[in-house]
Amino acid sequence: MKRLLAALLFCAPAALANPFELYGFTPRALGMGGADTALGDDLGASFYNPAGLLGHTKTEFGIGFADTISNLYVDRGSGASRIKTSDVERSPRFELGLIFPLGGSLLKDRLVIGIGGGHPMGSLVRVQTVDESRPQFYMYQSKAQRFALNGAIGIRIANGVSVGAGVQITAEQVGNVNFALDVASRQFRARDITVDLNTVPTPTAGILIEPSESVKIGLSWRKEAQLFYTQPTNIDLGDLGALKLDVDGLAQYWPHVFSAAVALKLTRRLLVTAQADYMVWSRAPNDQVHVKVTPTGPVMQALGLDQLLTVESADAKMGFANILIPHLAAEYAAADWLTVRAGGWVRPAVTPDQSGVTNYLDNFTETVAAGATFRFTDPLQVFSEPVAFDVGGQVMIADERNNKKQAVDPTGSASWGGTLFSFSAMLRYLY
């Protein structure tokens, strides 16, 4: 029975959210440090600001590859040597973007549809449970190892004013397990398992205001997203009664994101943009698996086992802080065939000091980014129009942070930090 319960518990998932939120979507957005909300001519608009889709008058298609390499570490306070954590794994993925302006006298230059997606190499969705007492990087623990899909529509409602709306596709896992066990013969009489993975749309919205050809103001909102899972298990023990095991929780969580940005075209070739993102992390739910074991039946009650064996997990409050993330970027068209860009942002830590039972690790993080676009004529003449090749990269520097535990705490004190390097490349074609 103990082995059966342990196996069921280990099947329960928990983790965190979207690779686009963590590392950016499209090489251009990556190279500009995520300052994409006030731009109106990038495949990333379906994610960053649906209203920005109206910058397109031609159909655009892009396919690329992105990855992140972690060099994070945890120094345990016991005096042990520095340990490079293996919990933050690489998350290589293929990315795809499509923008399709509608035609006709009524909709031309007024309505544009956009799609953006990312598919990991390996598991479609990987979720992982790590006990809250184990030191773990909250932002990066399995967070990017999942598919991402966005769909959006942009509408021009007046000259210089566009609005947009879209959805991010998340999921929920709903399962049910029923076992019937003949205790006398130590054999199962029935074994039934049902698991459904349902898609859940999460809304996004945005506005793009263009008071002049050289000024764009963007506002956007992405609703908080999470993966709900539940897997109730009922073990029928015949005349002895039954054991009910409830397993549920929330994973792949990312908070509400409110963004405001302005883009200024200072010259024909030079563009600068500034952006601020406000993230409501104070609403973050506990990401531990919630477990409750309940015995039922007259024999269980008569022996007092219904109260003795009823167990429910106690979940600590996360206590995360809301944060403001400033971005600054510039882009320069050096030649008709070359555009270069650079940007950066800083992010405060969302986790409080881990002086209690939890060990969720996060750091004040600075990021520097750069990228370029190369335009060329297809030498194989497969494409009739010029092709664009985008590259982008960023280095995220997690400043070292320390926590001090009481001497009786088995996990001990620790310091943690390190770097992450993200890169992306994409081939784009307009036709």
C-alpha positions in Angstrom: 0.0 0.0 0.0 2.8 2.4 0.8 4.5 1.7 -2.6 1.1 2.3 -4.3 0.6 5.6 -2.7 4.2 6.7 -3.4 3.8 5.9 -7.1 0.6 7.9 -7.3 2.2 10.9 -5.6 5.2 10.9 -7.9 2.9 11.1 -10.9 1.6 14.5 -9.9 3.0 17.4 -11.8 4.0 20.9 -10.8 6.2 23.6 -12.5 6.1 27.0 -14.0 5.4 28.9 -17.3 6.0 30.1 -20.9 9.5 30.4 -22.6 8.4 33.6 -24.4 7.9 35.3 -21.1 11.2 34.2 -19.8 13.5 34.5 -22.8 11.6 36.5 -25.5 10.0 35.6 -28.8 11.7 36.3 -32.1 15.4 37.3 -32.5 14.5 40.9 -32.9 12.6 41.1 -29.6 15.4 39.2 -27.9 18.1 41.5 -29.3 16.1 44.6 -28.1 15.8 43.2 -24.6 12.0 42.5 -24.9 11.1 46.2 -25.6 8.6 45.2 -28.3 5.3 46.7 -27.1 5.5 49.9 -29.1 6.8 48.3 -32.3 4.5 47.6 -35.2 6.6 45.6 -37.7 7.7 42.4 -36.0 6.4 38.8 -35.9 6.5 39.1 -32.1 3.5 41.4 -32.1 1.1 38.4 -31.7 2.7 38.0 -28.3 3.9 41.4 -27.1 1.1 43.7 -28.4 -1.6 42.4 -30.8 -2.3 46.0 -32.0 1.2 46.1 -33.4 0.1 43.7 -36.1 -1.2 46.6 -38.1 2.4 47.6 -39.1 2.2 44.8 -41.7 0.9 45.3 -45.2 2.3 42.0 -46.6 2.1 38.4 -45.4 5.2 37.5 -43.4 6.3 34.0 -42.4 9.2 33.1 -40.2 10.8 29.9 -38.8 13.7 29.7 -36.4 15.4 28.1 -33.5 16.1 29.3 -29.9 17.9 28.0 -26.8 19.1 29.0 -23.4 22.2 27.8 -21.6 22.3 28.0 -17.8 25.3 28.6 -15.7 23.5 29.0 -12.3 24.9 27.8 -9.1 24.0 27.2 -5.4 26.6 27.4 -2.6 25.4 25.5 0.4 26.2 27.1 3.8 27.7 23.9 5.2 31.0 24.7 3.6 30.6 22.4 0.7 32.1 23.5 -2.7 30.0 25.4 -5.2 27.4 23.3 -6.9 26.3 24.0 -10.5 22.6 23.3 -10.3 21.3 20.7 -12.8 17.7 21.8 -12.1 17.8 24.5 -14.8 17.9 22.5 -18.0 18.5 23.6 -21.5 15.2 24.3 -23.4 15.9 24.2 -27.2 12.8 24.9 -29.3 11.7 25.7 -32.8 9.8 28.9 -33.3 7.3 29.9 -35.9 5.5 33.2 -36.7 2.9 34.2 -39.3 1.3 37.5 -40.0 -1.5 37.7 -42.5 -3.2 41.0 -43.5 -6.6 40.6 -44.9 -7.4 42.2 -48.3 -10.4 43.7 -50.0 -11.7 47.2 -50.1 -13.3 46.9 -46.7 -10.5 45.2 -44.6 -7.3 46.2 -46.4 -4.9 47.9 -44.0 -7.6 47.6 -41.3 -7.4 44.0 -40.1 -4.4 41.7 -39.6 -4.2 38.2 -38.1 -1.0 36.9 -36.4 0.1 33.5 -35.0 3.3 32.8 -33.0 4.4 29.4 -31.7 7.2 27.6 -30.0 7.7 23.8 -29.9 10.4 22.3 -27.6 12.8 19.6 -28.8 11.7 16.7 -26.6 8.7 16.8 -24.3 5.7 18.8 -25.5 5.1 19.9 -21.9 7.4 19.0 -19.0 6.2 19.7 -15.4 8.2 18.8 -12.3 7.5 18.8 -8.6 10.3 19.9 -6.3 9.6 20.0 -2.6 9.5 23.6 -1.3 12.3 22.8 1.2 14.8 22.0 -1.6 16.7 25.0 -2.9 15.4 25.7 -6.4 15.5 28.6 -8.9 11.8 29.6 -9.0 11.9 31.4 -12.4 13.7 28.7 -14.3 12.6 25.3 -12.8 11.2 23.5 -15.9 9.5 26.7 -16.8 10.5 26.9 -20.5 10.1 23.2 -21.3 6.7 23.5 -22.9 5.0 24.4 -26.1 3.8 28.0 -26.5 1.1 29.2 -28.9 -0.4 32.6 -29.4 -3.1 33.9 -31.8 -4.1 37.5 -32.2 -6.0 40.0 -34.4 -5.3 43.6 -34.9 -7.8 46.2 -36.0 -7.2 49.8 -37.1 -10.1 51.8 -35.7 -8.9 55.2 -36.8 -5.9 56.8 -38.4 -3.1 56.5 -35.9 -5.0 54.2 -33.5 -5.1 50.4 -33.5 -6.4 47.9 -31.0 -5.7 44.2 -30.8 -6.8 41.1 -28.9 -5.5 37.6 -28.7 -5.1 34.4 -26.7 -2.3 32.4 -25.3 -3.1 28.7 -25.2 -2.5 27.0 -21.9 -3.7 23.6 -20.6 -5.2 21.8 -17.7 -4.8 18.2 -16.8 -7.8 16.4 -15.4 -7.5 12.7 -14.4 -9.3 10.1 -12.5 -7.9 6.8 -11.1 -10.0 3.9 -9.7 -8.4 0.8 -8.2 -10.3 -2.2 -6.6 -8.0 -4.3 -4.4 -8.8 -7.8 -3.0 -6.9 -7.6 0.2 -7.2 -11.3 1.1 -5.7 -12.5 -2.2 -3.5 -9.4 -2.6 -4.7 -8.9 -6.2 -6.3 -6.0 -8.1 -9.9 -6.6 -9.2 -10.0 -3.4 -11.3 -7.6 -0.8 -12.6 -9.1 2.2 -14.4 -7.3 5.5 -15.3 -8.6 8.4 -17.3 -6.5 11.5 -18.1 -7.6 14.5 -20.1 -5.3 17.3 -21.3 -7.6 20.2 -22.1 -6.6 23.5 -23.8 -7.5 26.8 -22.1 -7.4 30.2 -23.8 -5.9 33.0 -21.8 -6.6 36.5 -23.2 -4.2 39.3 -24.2 -5.0 42.8 -25.4 -3.2 45.9 -26.6 -3.4 49.4 -28.0 -1.0 51.2 -30.4 -1.2 55.0 -30.8 0.8 56.8 -33.5 0.5 60.5 -33.1 3.1 61.0 -35.9 5.3 58.9 -38.2 8.1 59.2 -35.7 6.3 58.4 -32.5 4.5 55.2 -31.4 2.9 54.5 -28.0 2.0 51.0 -27.0 0.0 49.6 -24.1 -0.6 45.9 -23.6 -1.9 43.3 -21.0 -1.4 39.6 -20.7 -3.7 37.8 -18.3 -2.2 35.5 -15.7 -1.7 32.0 -17.0 -1.5 28.7 -15.2 -1.9 25.0 -15.7 -4.5 23.4 -13.4 -4.2 19.7 -12.7 -6.2 17.2 -10.6 -5.9 13.5 -10.2 -8.3 12.1 -7.7 -7.6 8.4 -6.9 -10.0 6.0 -5.2 -8.7 2.7 -3.9 -11.5 0.2 -3.1 -10.5 -2.2 -0.3 -13.7 -4.2 -0.4 -15.2 -4.9 3.1 -12.4 -2.8 4.7 -13.6 0.4 3.1 -11.7 2.7 0.7 -8.8 5.1 0.5 -9.4 8.4 -1.4 -6.3 10.2 -2.5 -6.9 13.8 -3.8 -4.0 15.3 -5.8 -4.4 18.7 -7.3 -2.6 22.0 -7.8 -1.5 24.8 -10.2 1.6 24.8 -12.4 3.1 26.8 -15.3 2.1 30.0 -13.5 2.9 33.5 -14.9 1.3 36.6 -13.5 -0.7 39.5 -15.0 1.7 41.6 -17.2 0.9 45.3 -17.9 3.3 47.0 -20.3 3.6 50.6 -21.5 6.2 51.7 -24.1 7.1 54.5 -26.4 9.2 54.2 -29.6 10.8 57.2 -31.2 12.3 57.3 -34.7 15.0 59.9 -34.2 16.2 59.8 -37.7 15.4 57.8 -40.9 17.8 55.0 -39.7 17.7 55.3 -35.9 15.0 54.0 -33.6 15.0 54.1 -29.8 12.3 52.6 -27.5 11.7 52.5 -23.7 9.3 50.2 -22.0 8.1 49.3 -18.5 6.5 46.0 -17.5 4.5 45.7 -14.2 4.1 42.1 -13.0 1.6 41.1 -10.3 3.5 38.3 -8.6 1.8 38.8 -5.3 -1.1 36.6 -6.6 1.2 33.7 -7.2 -0.3 30.5 -5.8 1.7 27.9 -3.9 3.2 25.6 -6.6 3.4 22.5 -4.3 1.2 19.5 -5.0 -1.8 19.6 -2.7 -2.5 16.1 -1.3 -5.2 14.8 0.9 -5.7 11.1 2.0 -9.1 10.2 3.3 -10.1 6.6 4.6 -13.8 5.8 4.4 -16.0 2.8 5.3 -17.5 1.3 8.5 -14.5 -0.8 9.3 -12.2 2.2 9.1 -14.5 4.1 11.3 -14.8 1.3 13.8 -11.1 1.0 14.2 -10.6 4.8 14.3 -8.4 4.7 11.2 -10.6 7.2 9.4 -9.2 9.9 11.7 -5.8 8.4 12.2 -5.0 8.1 8.5 -6.6 11.3 7.3 -3.7 13.5 6.1 -3.7 16.8 4.3 -0.6 18.7 3.1 0.0 22.2 4.6 1.0 24.7 1.9 3.1 27.7 2.8 2.3 31.2 1.5 4.6 32.3 -1.3 4.7 36.0 -0.3 6.0 37.1 -3.6 6.4 40.8 -4.5 5.0 42.8 -7.5 7.8 44.1 -9.6 8.5 46.8 -12.3 10.9 45.9 -15.1 12.3 48.8 -17.2 13.6 48.1 -20.7 15.7 50.3 -23.1 16.7 49.5 -26.6 17.9 51.1 -29.9 18.0 49.9 -33.5 20.0 51.3 -36.4 19.6 50.6 -40.1 23.3 50.6 -41.0 22.6 49.7 -44.7 19.8 48.4 -46.8 21.0 44.9 -46.1 21.9 45.3 -42.4 20.1 46.4 -39.3 21.8 46.2 -35.8 20.2 46.5 -32.4 20.9 46.4 -28.7 18.9 46.6 -25.5 18.7 45.6 -21.9 16.5 45.4 -18.8 16.7 44.9 -15.1 14.4 42.7 -13.0 14.1 42.8 -9.2 13.8 39.4 -7.3 10.2 38.3 -6.7 10.9 36.0 -3.8 11.3 37.2 -0.2 14.2 36.2 2.0 14.0 32.4 2.5 14.4 32.3 6.2 11.5 29.9 6.8 10.7 26.4 5.5 10.7 27.3 1.8 13.8 27.6 -0.5 12.5 29.4 -3.6 15.5 31.1 -5.1 15.4 34.3 -7.2 17.9 37.1 -7.9 18.0 40.7 -8.9 18.9 40.2 -12.6 20.5 42.5 -15.2 20.2 41.6 -18.9 22.2 42.9 -21.9 21.1 42.0 -25.4 22.1 42.5 -29.0 21.1 41.3 -32.5 21.1 42.0 -36.2 19.1 41.4 -39.4 20.7 40.5 -42.7 18.7 40.9 -45.9 19.7 39.0 -49.0 18.5 37.6 -52.3 17.9 33.9 -52.2 20.8 32.4 -54.2 18.7 29.3 -55.1 15.9 31.6 -56.3 13.3 29.6 -54.4 12.0 33.0 -53.1 11.2 35.8 -55.5 11.5 38.5 -52.8 14.5 39.2 -50.6 14.9 37.0 -47.5 15.7 38.3 -44.0 17.8 36.4 -41.5 17.6 37.6 -37.8 19.9 36.7 -35.0 19.7 37.8 -31.4 21.3 37.0 -28.0 21.2 38.1 -24.4 23.1 37.5 -21.2 21.1 37.4 -18.0 23.2 38.1 -14.9 21.7 36.9 -11.6 23.4 38.8 -8.8 24.5 36.6 -6.0 22.1 36.5 -3.1 22.3 34.9 0.3 19.9 33.5 2.9 20.5 32.8 6.6 18.8 29.8 8.1 18.5 28.9 11.8 21.1 26.3 13.0 18.3 23.7 13.4 17.2 24.1 9.7 18.3 20.9 7.9 18.7 22.7 4.5 21.2 25.2 6.0 22.1 28.7 4.6 23.1 29.2 1.0 24.2 31.7 -1.6 23.1 31.5 -5.3 23.5 33.3 -8.6 25.1 32.9 -12.0 24.3 33.6 -15.6 22.0 32.4 -18.4 22.7 32.9 -22.1 19.8 32.9 -24.6 20.2 33.0 -28.4 17.8 32.9 -31.3 17.9 32.8 -35.1 15.0 33.1 -37.6 14.6 33.1 -41.4 11.8 35.5 -42.5 10.1 36.0 -45.8 7.6 38.7 -46.9 5.4 38.2 -49.9 
